[in-house]
């Protein structure tokens, strides 16, 4: 039988090289033959930080990592389910406490070495190690990973886990070559990961061959890639992708219009209509789980020792009431966004969907500030990404709105590495943040935003023992009604505590020259280039 599983990541647009969802693929529809070979230049707003599946928590790494590293299962086109990946079959037994995975035959790493069950066991054990990265809890239900044969890996579980299959399609479970990784120098796993990420080695459609930090990355075609298109043609089509790092939005747009790059991510929403009107371009708005917010430091004192007004819940609530989300959505997204109803996107499973939170009420904001002892206001600082028009639009509007209730806000414009370093070091008072899900389950975002042991709740220092307990209970609860109730209580507590300013959710804005086809971005954010090509016509 023809292996249609290789279509699982080329599936959103029928007009893009003939790929779409497996459920809706029209096999009878005539499509132009994709062009094989050549080079694509893609403009990114920021450079990757560390291209390792386990240690990263940044979209600049995650969104392109699937071009290098692959997982046992792949996410579906809508981001809500899973499909076969490096494992072709899976089955539960022993009351849901044993998961058997059948490995895809003939898979090779980009150096030509065969992927083995040992590589799979090593990668999963590394990903679930309690001292490795931010995401080990996603595999916390696994008691042991065992090799039954060259083709079958067994996951023995401590308990049935409703989140495990989606977790096996999450970036942190990417399969690495055990021998090559272990031979990499480094005093501990993180040190090894940093060294290995400079010369990546995975089973994905591309391999990184050069990386000039802050300037560009070169991905070349993996000659050993297992995937084929619907006609049996080996993927990827492109020989090479050059990722140019261009932090300034205006510069990226100029280069795209001039034809110096083939495509660009993160088109400012204020310029979407302009790009749509350009006959040489194709503006794409991909369905997403992207949420935008401002993280509020909740510790009593800031990094330098100064007393922090945001430690008071009433102050955090006041800031939320002082911000007119509808106005910001109009200003920044040109009406393409919608207000948050929780810390999760509205399409994330188990969102309470109770309507927009903290409707604009400056009078209530002033009253809460007075109750907290700040009737005369106070001064605060917020980090934003330099050159990012969306960040600038959001925070200049918020700056004016907070000023009306007595809060004087200073904006700190930083490059992405500096901003990320300070964020992770918890050296900030406010930080403009963004998130996309990487898993077809609410557990990932809840673990990052609300469950404090992961990353101290967005590095904000906020903590709720009740939320922590509810999260751990939800990880072991297979009854969807009970699990929904747990998530409702978690979200209700979180909204009341307001460790963030809730802003909006938006689609992914990507723009291309008209002759580029086949790129896919799914709601989880993953960028898929193996079906992309540049039409010479």
C-alpha positions as CSV (number, residue, x, y, z in Angstrom):
1,X,0.0,0.0,0.0
2,X,1.2,3.5,-0.8
3,X,2.6,5.3,2.3
4,X,0.3,8.3,2.6
5,X,1.7,9.0,6.1
6,X,4.4,11.1,4.5
7,X,1.6,13.6,3.6
8,X,0.9,14.4,7.3
9,X,2.9,17.6,7.3
10,X,2.0,18.9,3.9
11,X,-1.6,19.3,4.5
12,X,-3.2,22.7,4.8
13,X,-3.5,24.3,1.3
14,X,-4.7,22.4,-1.7
15,X,-3.4,25.2,-3.8
16,X,0.1,24.9,-2.3
17,X,1.7,21.9,-4.1
18,X,-1.5,20.0,-3.7
19,X,-1.3,19.5,0.1
20,X,-4.2,19.7,2.5
21,X,-5.7,17.8,5.5
22,X,-5.8,14.1,5.0
23,X,-9.5,14.3,5.8
24,X,-10.2,16.7,3.0
25,X,-7.5,15.9,0.4
26,X,-9.0,15.9,-3.1
27,X,-7.0,13.3,-4.9
28,X,-8.7,14.0,-8.1
29,X,-7.9,17.7,-8.2
30,X,-5.3,18.7,-10.8
31,X,-2.3,20.6,-9.4
32,X,0.8,22.1,-11.0
33,X,3.9,20.0,-10.5
34,X,6.1,21.4,-7.7
35,X,9.5,22.7,-8.8
36,X,12.4,20.7,-7.4
37,X,15.7,22.3,-6.3
38,X,16.8,25.8,-5.8
39,X,17.1,28.1,-2.8
40,X,14.6,30.0,-0.7
41,X,15.4,33.0,1.4
42,X,13.2,33.5,4.4
43,X,13.3,36.6,6.7
44,X,13.0,35.9,10.5
45,X,12.4,38.6,13.1
46,X,14.9,37.0,15.5
47,X,17.6,34.4,15.5
48,X,17.3,31.0,17.2
49,X,18.9,30.7,20.6
50,X,19.7,27.1,21.1
51,X,18.4,24.5,18.6
52,X,17.9,21.7,21.1
53,X,14.5,20.0,21.6
54,X,14.8,19.6,25.4
55,X,16.3,22.8,26.6
56,X,14.6,25.4,24.5
57,X,11.3,27.2,25.5
58,X,11.5,29.8,22.7
59,X,9.4,29.9,19.5
60,X,12.5,31.1,17.6
61,X,13.8,27.6,18.2
62,X,10.6,25.6,18.3
63,X,9.0,26.7,15.1
64,X,11.8,25.6,12.8
65,X,13.1,22.7,14.9
66,X,10.7,20.3,13.1
67,X,12.7,20.9,9.9
68,X,15.7,19.2,11.7
69,X,14.3,17.0,14.5
70,X,11.2,14.8,14.2
71,X,8.9,13.2,16.8
72,X,7.3,9.8,17.1
73,X,3.9,11.3,16.4
74,X,3.0,14.4,14.3
75,X,0.3,17.0,15.1
76,X,-2.7,17.1,12.8
77,X,-3.4,20.1,10.6
78,X,-5.8,21.6,13.1
79,X,-3.4,21.1,16.0
80,X,-6.0,19.1,17.9
81,X,-4.9,15.6,17.3
82,X,-2.0,13.3,16.3
83,X,-0.9,11.3,13.3
84,X,1.9,8.8,12.7
85,X,5.4,10.2,12.5
86,X,8.5,8.3,13.3
87,X,6.2,5.7,14.8
88,X,3.6,4.3,12.4
89,X,1.4,2.6,14.9
90,X,0.7,2.7,18.7
91,X,-1.5,0.8,21.0
92,X,-2.4,0.9,24.7
93,X,-2.7,-2.2,27.0
94,X,-2.7,-3.0,30.7
95,X,-5.5,-0.7,31.5
96,X,-3.8,2.3,29.8
97,X,-0.5,1.8,31.6
98,X,1.5,0.3,28.7
99,X,1.9,2.1,25.4
100,X,3.5,0.1,22.5
101,X,5.0,2.1,19.6
102,X,6.0,0.6,16.2
103,X,8.9,2.5,14.6
104,X,8.9,3.5,11.0
105,X,11.3,1.4,9.0
106,X,14.2,2.8,7.0
107,X,14.5,6.2,8.8
108,X,17.9,7.7,8.7
109,X,19.6,10.7,10.3
110,X,21.0,13.3,8.0
111,X,24.5,11.7,8.2
112,X,23.1,8.5,6.8
113,X,23.1,6.5,10.1
114,X,19.9,4.5,10.7
115,X,17.6,5.6,13.5
116,X,17.3,2.8,16.1
117,X,15.1,1.9,19.0
118,X,18.1,2.8,21.2
119,X,18.0,6.4,19.8
120,X,14.3,6.6,20.6
121,X,14.8,5.3,24.2
122,X,17.7,7.7,24.7
123,X,15.8,10.7,23.4
124,X,12.7,10.0,25.5
125,X,14.7,9.3,28.7
126,X,16.6,12.5,28.1
127,X,13.4,14.5,27.5
128,X,11.7,13.2,30.7
129,X,14.8,13.6,33.0
130,X,13.7,15.8,35.9
131,X,16.8,18.0,35.7
132,X,16.5,18.6,31.9
133,X,14.7,21.7,30.6
134,X,11.3,23.1,31.3
135,X,9.2,20.3,29.7
136,X,10.1,17.1,31.5
137,X,6.8,17.1,33.3
138,X,5.0,16.6,30.0
139,X,6.4,13.0,30.1
140,X,6.0,12.6,33.9
141,X,3.7,9.7,33.6
142,X,6.4,7.5,32.1
143,X,7.9,5.0,34.5
144,X,10.3,3.4,32.0
145,X,11.1,3.3,28.3
146,X,11.9,-0.3,27.2
147,X,13.0,-1.8,23.9
148,X,10.9,-4.8,23.0
149,X,12.6,-5.3,19.6
150,X,14.3,-3.4,16.9
151,X,10.9,-2.1,15.7
152,X,8.9,-1.8,19.0
153,X,9.5,0.6,22.0
154,X,7.3,0.2,25.1
155,X,6.4,3.0,27.4
156,X,5.5,1.7,30.9
157,X,3.4,4.3,32.7
158,X,2.9,5.0,36.4
159,X,-0.7,5.8,35.6
160,X,-3.0,6.3,32.6
161,X,-2.2,9.7,31.1
162,X,-4.7,11.6,28.8
163,X,-1.9,13.9,27.6
164,X,0.8,11.4,26.6
165,X,-0.1,11.0,22.9
166,X,-0.1,14.7,22.2
167,X,3.1,15.0,24.3
168,X,4.8,12.5,21.9
169,X,4.1,15.0,19.1
170,X,5.6,17.9,21.0
171,X,9.0,19.4,20.0
172,X,10.8,18.3,23.2
173,X,10.5,14.6,22.3
174,X,12.5,15.1,19.0
175,X,14.6,12.0,18.3
176,X,18.4,12.5,18.4
177,X,21.2,10.0,17.6
178,X,22.3,8.6,21.0
179,X,26.0,7.8,20.1
180,X,26.7,11.2,18.4
181,X,25.0,13.1,21.2
182,X,26.8,11.3,24.0
183,X,30.1,11.8,22.2
184,X,29.5,15.6,22.2
185,X,31.8,17.3,24.8
186,X,30.1,19.0,27.8
187,X,30.1,18.8,31.6
188,X,26.4,18.2,31.8
189,X,23.4,17.7,29.4
190,X,22.8,21.4,28.9
191,X,26.4,22.0,27.9
192,X,26.3,19.0,25.5
193,X,23.0,20.3,24.1
194,X,24.5,23.8,23.3
195,X,27.5,22.1,21.6
196,X,25.3,19.7,19.7
197,X,23.0,22.4,18.5
198,X,25.9,24.1,16.7
199,X,26.0,21.1,14.3
200,X,22.5,19.6,14.5
201,X,21.8,16.1,13.5
202,X,18.2,14.8,13.1
203,X,15.8,12.8,10.9
204,X,14.0,15.9,9.5
205,X,13.9,17.1,5.9
206,X,16.7,19.6,6.4
207,X,20.0,19.8,8.1
208,X,21.7,23.0,9.4
209,X,25.1,23.5,7.7
210,X,26.0,27.0,8.8
211,X,24.9,29.4,11.5
212,X,26.3,33.0,11.8
213,X,24.7,34.2,15.0
214,X,22.5,37.2,14.6
215,X,22.8,37.2,10.8
216,X,21.7,34.0,9.0
217,X,21.3,30.2,9.2
218,X,21.7,27.8,6.2
219,X,19.5,24.7,6.0
220,X,20.3,22.2,3.3
221,X,18.3,19.3,2.0
222,X,18.7,16.0,4.0
223,X,19.6,13.5,1.3
224,X,18.5,10.7,3.5
225,X,15.0,12.0,4.4
226,X,12.3,9.3,4.4
227,X,9.3,11.5,3.3
228,X,7.8,11.5,-0.1
229,X,4.9,13.5,-1.6
230,X,1.7,12.0,-2.9
231,X,3.3,11.1,-6.2
232,X,6.2,9.3,-4.5
233,X,8.7,12.1,-5.2
234,X,11.3,12.5,-2.5
235,X,11.0,15.5,-0.2
236,X,12.0,18.2,0.5
237,X,11.8,20.0,-2.9
238,X,14.2,22.8,-2.0
239,X,17.9,22.2,-2.0
240,X,18.5,25.1,0.5
241,X,16.8,27.6,2.8
242,X,18.6,30.7,3.9
243,X,17.1,32.2,7.1
244,X,18.1,35.8,7.3
245,X,17.8,37.5,10.7
246,X,16.1,40.9,10.3
247,X,14.8,42.2,13.6
248,X,13.4,45.5,12.2
249,X,9.9,45.0,10.8
250,X,10.2,47.8,8.2
251,X,13.5,46.4,6.8
252,X,11.9,43.0,6.4
253,X,9.0,44.5,4.5
254,X,11.3,46.5,2.2
255,X,13.4,43.5,1.4
256,X,10.3,41.4,0.7
257,X,8.8,44.1,-1.6
258,X,12.1,44.4,-3.4
259,X,12.3,40.7,-4.0
260,X,15.5,40.3,-1.9
261,X,13.8,37.7,0.2
262,X,11.1,35.2,-0.8
263,X,9.1,35.4,2.4
264,X,8.8,36.9,5.9
265,X,7.2,35.9,9.2
266,X,5.5,38.2,11.6
267,X,4.1,40.8,9.2
268,X,2.9,43.8,11.4
269,X,-0.8,43.6,11.5
270,X,-1.0,47.3,10.6
271,X,0.6,46.5,7.3
272,X,-1.4,43.4,6.3
273,X,-3.8,45.3,4.0
274,X,-0.8,47.0,2.3
275,X,0.8,43.6,1.6
276,X,-2.5,42.2,0.4
277,X,-2.8,45.0,-2.1
278,X,0.7,44.2,-3.6
279,X,0.2,42.2,-6.8
280,X,3.7,40.6,-6.4
281,X,2.9,39.3,-2.9
282,X,0.7,36.7,-1.3
283,X,-0.4,37.5,2.3
284,X,-1.3,34.5,4.4
285,X,-3.1,34.6,7.8
286,X,-2.8,31.1,9.3
287,X,-5.2,29.9,12.0
288,X,-3.3,30.0,15.3
289,X,-3.1,29.5,19.1
290,X,-1.1,32.7,19.4
291,X,-1.9,34.8,22.5
292,X,-0.4,38.2,23.4
293,X,-0.1,39.5,27.0
294,X,2.1,41.4,29.4
295,X,3.8,39.4,32.2
296,X,3.6,41.1,35.6
297,X,6.4,40.4,38.1
298,X,4.6,39.3,41.2
299,X,7.5,39.1,43.7
300,X,7.6,41.5,46.6
301,X,10.9,43.0,45.4
302,X,12.5,43.4,42.0
303,X,15.9,42.0,41.0
304,X,17.7,45.2,42.2
305,X,15.9,45.1,45.5
306,X,13.3,47.8,44.9
307,X,9.8,47.2,46.3
308,X,7.4,46.0,43.6
309,X,3.8,47.4,43.6
310,X,2.8,44.6,41.2
311,X,3.1,42.1,44.1
312,X,-0.4,43.3,45.2
313,X,-3.2,41.5,43.4
314,X,-5.4,44.6,43.5
315,X,-2.7,46.5,41.5
316,X,-2.5,43.7,38.9
317,X,-6.3,43.8,38.6
318,X,-6.2,47.5,38.3
319,X,-3.7,47.4,35.4
320,X,-6.0,45.0,33.6
321,X,-9.1,47.2,34.1
322,X,-7.1,50.3,32.9
323,X,-6.2,48.7,29.6
324,X,-8.8,49.0,26.8
325,X,-8.2,45.7,24.9
326,X,-10.7,46.5,22.1
327,X,-8.8,49.7,21.4
328,X,-5.5,47.9,21.3
329,X,-6.9,45.3,19.0
330,X,-8.0,48.0,16.6
331,X,-4.6,49.9,16.9
332,X,-2.3,46.9,16.7
333,X,-4.1,44.1,14.8
334,X,-6.3,46.3,12.6
335,X,-9.3,44.3,13.9
336,X,-7.7,40.9,13.1
337,X,-7.4,40.0,16.8
338,X,-9.9,39.2,19.5
339,X,-9.8,39.7,23.3
340,X,-8.5,36.8,25.5
341,X,-11.0,34.9,27.5
342,X,-8.3,33.1,29.6
343,X,-4.6,32.8,29.5
344,X,-5.2,30.2,26.8
345,X,-6.4,30.7,23.2
346,X,-10.0,30.1,22.5
347,X,-9.2,27.1,20.4
348,X,-7.0,25.5,23.1
349,X,-9.0,22.5,24.5
350,X,-10.8,23.1,27.8
351,X,-10.7,26.9,27.6
352,X,-13.6,28.1,29.7
353,X,-14.8,30.4,26.9
354,X,-16.5,32.8,29.4
355,X,-16.1,35.9,27.3
356,X,-13.5,38.6,27.4
357,X,-11.9,39.2,30.8
358,X,-11.3,42.6,32.6
359,X,-13.5,44.8,30.4
360,X,-12.2,48.4,30.3
361,X,-13.1,50.2,33.5
362,X,-10.6,53.0,34.4
363,X,-12.8,54.1,37.4
364,X,-12.5,50.6,38.9
365,X,-8.8,50.7,38.1
366,X,-8.3,53.9,40.1
367,X,-10.4,52.5,43.0
368,X,-8.3,49.4,43.2
369,X,-5.1,51.3,43.1
370,X,-6.4,53.5,46.0
371,X,-7.3,50.4,48.0
372,X,-3.8,49.1,47.5
373,X,-2.3,52.3,48.7
374,X,-1.3,53.7,45.3
375,X,-3.9,56.5,44.9
376,X,-1.1,58.7,43.6
377,X,0.1,56.1,41.2
378,X,3.6,54.7,40.8
379,X,6.3,54.2,38.2
380,X,6.9,50.9,36.3
381,X,9.0,49.5,33.5
382,X,8.1,47.1,30.7
383,X,10.5,45.2,28.3
384,X,9.6,45.2,24.6
385,X,11.3,43.9,21.5
386,X,13.2,46.6,19.7
387,X,12.0,47.1,16.1
388,X,8.8,45.2,16.6
389,X,5.9,47.3,15.4
390,X,3.2,45.1,17.2
391,X,5.1,45.4,20.5
392,X,5.5,49.1,20.1
393,X,1.9,49.7,19.2
394,X,0.7,47.6,22.1
395,X,2.8,49.2,24.7
396,X,2.6,52.8,23.6
397,X,-1.2,52.5,23.8
398,X,-0.9,50.8,27.2
399,X,1.5,53.5,28.4
400,X,-1.1,56.1,27.6
401,X,-3.9,54.1,29.2
402,X,-2.0,53.4,32.4
403,X,-1.0,57.1,32.6
404,X,-4.6,58.0,32.8
405,X,-4.9,56.1,36.1
406,X,-1.6,57.5,37.5
407,X,0.9,54.7,36.5
408,X,3.9,56.1,34.7
409,X,5.3,53.4,32.4
410,X,8.7,53.4,30.9
411,X,9.4,51.1,27.9
412,X,12.7,49.2,27.7
413,X,13.5,48.3,24.1
414,X,15.8,45.3,23.9
415,X,17.1,42.9,21.3
416,X,15.7,39.4,21.5
417,X,18.7,37.7,23.2
418,X,18.9,40.4,25.8
419,X,15.2,40.4,26.5
420,X,15.1,36.6,26.7
421,X,18.1,36.5,29.1
422,X,16.5,39.1,31.4
423,X,13.2,37.3,31.3
424,X,14.7,33.9,32.2
425,X,16.7,35.6,34.9
426,X,13.5,37.1,36.3
427,X,15.1,40.5,36.0
428,X,12.1,42.6,34.9
429,X,8.9,44.3,36.2
430,X,6.7,43.9,33.1
431,X,7.4,42.0,29.8
432,X,5.4,41.9,26.6
433,X,5.1,38.2,25.9
434,X,3.6,35.9,23.3
435,X,2.7,32.2,23.3
436,X,1.6,29.5,21.0
437,X,0.6,25.9,22.0
438,X,2.9,23.0,20.9
439,X,0.5,20.3,21.9
440,X,-3.1,19.3,21.3
441,X,-3.9,19.6,25.0
442,X,-4.1,22.5,27.6
443,X,-1.4,20.9,29.8
444,X,1.5,22.5,28.2
445,X,0.3,26.1,28.5
446,X,-1.0,25.5,32.0
447,X,2.3,24.1,33.0
448,X,4.1,27.2,31.8
449,X,1.7,29.9,32.8
450,X,0.1,28.5,36.0
451,X,2.0,25.4,37.5
452,X,4.8,27.1,39.4
453,X,7.5,24.3,39.4
454,X,8.0,24.5,35.6
455,X,9.3,28.1,35.1
456,X,7.9,29.9,38.1
457,X,4.8,30.9,36.2
458,X,6.2,32.8,33.2
459,X,9.1,33.7,35.5
460,X,6.7,36.0,37.3
461,X,7.1,34.5,40.8
462,X,3.3,34.1,41.1
463,X,2.3,30.9,42.8
464,X,-1.0,29.1,43.8
465,X,-0.8,25.9,45.7
466,X,-4.4,25.2,44.7
467,X,-3.6,25.6,41.0
468,X,-0.5,23.4,41.4
469,X,-2.6,20.7,43.0
470,X,-5.3,20.9,40.4
471,X,-2.8,20.7,37.6
472,X,-1.2,17.5,38.9
473,X,-4.7,16.0,39.4
474,X,-5.6,16.9,35.8
475,X,-2.6,15.1,34.5
476,X,-3.9,11.8,35.8
477,X,-7.6,12.3,35.1
478,X,-9.1,10.5,32.1
479,X,-12.7,11.5,32.8
480,X,-13.1,14.6,30.5
481,X,-15.9,16.0,32.6
482,X,-13.8,16.0,35.8
483,X,-10.8,17.3,33.9
484,X,-12.8,20.1,32.4
485,X,-13.9,21.1,35.9
486,X,-10.3,21.1,37.1
487,X,-9.3,23.4,34.3
488,X,-12.2,25.7,34.8
489,X,-11.2,26.2,38.5
490,X,-7.5,26.7,37.4
491,X,-8.5,29.4,34.9
492,X,-10.9,31.1,37.3
493,X,-8.2,31.4,40.0
494,X,-5.6,32.6,37.4
495,X,-7.9,35.3,36.0
496,X,-8.7,36.6,39.5
497,X,-5.0,36.7,40.5
498,X,-4.1,38.5,37.2
499,X,-0.4,37.7,36.9
500,X,-0.6,39.0,33.3
501,X,-2.3,41.8,31.5
502,X,-4.7,39.8,29.2
503,X,-4.5,41.2,25.7
504,X,-5.5,39.3,22.5
505,X,-5.2,36.3,20.2
506,X,-4.3,36.6,16.5
507,X,-3.6,34.6,13.4
508,X,-0.1,34.0,12.1
509,X,0.8,36.7,9.5
510,X,3.2,35.3,6.9
511,X,3.9,37.0,3.5
512,X,5.5,35.5,0.3
513,X,6.5,36.5,-3.1
514,X,3.8,35.2,-5.5
515,X,6.1,32.5,-7.0
516,X,6.6,30.7,-3.6
517,X,4.3,27.9,-2.8
518,X,3.8,25.0,-0.4
519,X,4.8,26.5,3.0
520,X,2.6,25.3,5.9
521,X,2.1,26.8,9.4
522,X,-0.3,24.9,11.6
523,X,-2.1,26.4,14.7
524,X,0.7,25.1,17.0
525,X,3.1,27.4,15.1
526,X,5.3,24.7,13.5
527,X,6.8,25.9,10.2
528,X,6.9,23.2,7.6
529,X,9.2,23.9,4.6
530,X,9.5,20.4,3.1
531,X,6.6,20.9,0.7
532,X,7.7,24.5,-0.2
533,X,9.3,25.5,-3.6
534,X,10.1,28.5,-5.7
535,X,8.3,28.5,-9.0
536,X,10.6,29.8,-11.8
537,X,7.8,30.7,-14.1
